[in-house]
Amino acid sequence: MPEEMSPVEVKVVRQIEYYFGDHNLIRDKFLKEQLQLDDGWVTLETLLKFNRLKSLTSDTDVIVSALQKSTSGLLEISEDKTKIRRCPEKPLPELNDEYKDAVKHKSVYMKGFPLGTSLDEIQEWLNGKGNIENIQMRRDMERQFKGSIFICFDTDESSKQFLERTDIKSFKDNEMLVLSREAYHAKKAEERKQHKAETKAKVKQDKEQQKKHTEEKNMDELMEEYSGSLLNFSGELQDVSREDFHDVFSGYGRIKWVDFTRGAKEGTLLFDGNAKEAYEKAKEANDGDLQVKNNVVTWKLLEGEEEKEVLKKIIKAQQESRGKERGRGKFGGRGRGGRRGKGGRDQSRTQYQGKKTKFASDDEEEEAPAPAAPKRELEEADGPAAKVAKTENGS
């Protein structure tokens, strides 16, 4: 019958068997180097430089006595009781995809521990709840405990049995979330997908709001710039085209945009400057009777709210036209705006463009990977080697 261990001996055996167990030793660069020096043997003196074991005991007799009571068969003690090694009949597995997949299938995720919980408290709570190979206390970038752990069991069956237990639903009155590691990763993947979709939607919304703000700002600037530049006309207007209005005001004012459709009885002219001055000069030159192709026309200078509404309409129409004829000019060019260089008049085009705004990428940042652990040093030799998070018996 196996000899009963003291509480300290239980912790000593658990810690040393963790050091030489599959989960740690396969990644532990320092210990693997030590194994090469003496046919797999490591001195107790070396092990006692590991912080966590040293915190449990510094007495080699206690260590030897505890290991002699272990029934796992994982470790051997040298004849002079100064060294231990992993049993040669239990070779270390290869760290490949198959091994990683096996670890994933026999691991469990738990969340809900108070942030001040220690590894000893978790180990004591989990004692008797399954054959545990490793406990990894998950930490943030500042190495602070996040309140969640990964538990690696000896077999898939052990992890399944653990998930079915009813005494793991709470810890010190804290409700626990318990998932298989596969379910945890699936949950995180779905959360990342949702976060990415939400981020993309927000970027799109911000982009649209910025565009709207820019358009409104540009609209306000144009409204102010072209105040007093609108001249409305109405009449029968038989066989009148937009070019005819340019002819009427040639030499008196430059028209930037003609809001008129052939056959209509009304329209509006947008001048590059004061509409009243251009109208009065043209009217005076025609003895007070300003006609268009012998058609009697009623002219009206637009002001106030009526001016604002018509000006908005013209600006939007011009922007739509600019979208179709990219680069043709702000209120110039050939379409509904001013014509080019006819009769020696100044018909230079004024380009209208909204302010360009650079937006953030739609790509959402994924959860940042944990930083690689520093190379193992003897004074901090209680965790896996480089490239994995440091642990103390998995913490």
Beta strands, then each sheet from edge to edge (+ up, - down):
strand 1: 42-43
strand 2: 75-77
strand 3: 83-86
strand 4: 107-111
strand 5: 132-139
strand 6: 145-153
strand 7: 170-171
strand 8: 174-175
strand 9: 177-180
strand 10: 230-235
strand 11: 255-259
strand 12: 266-271
strand 13: 297-301
sheet 1: 1+ 3- 2+
sheet 2: 5+ 6- 4+ 9-
sheet 3: 7+ 8-
sheet 4: 11+ 12- 10+ 13-
end
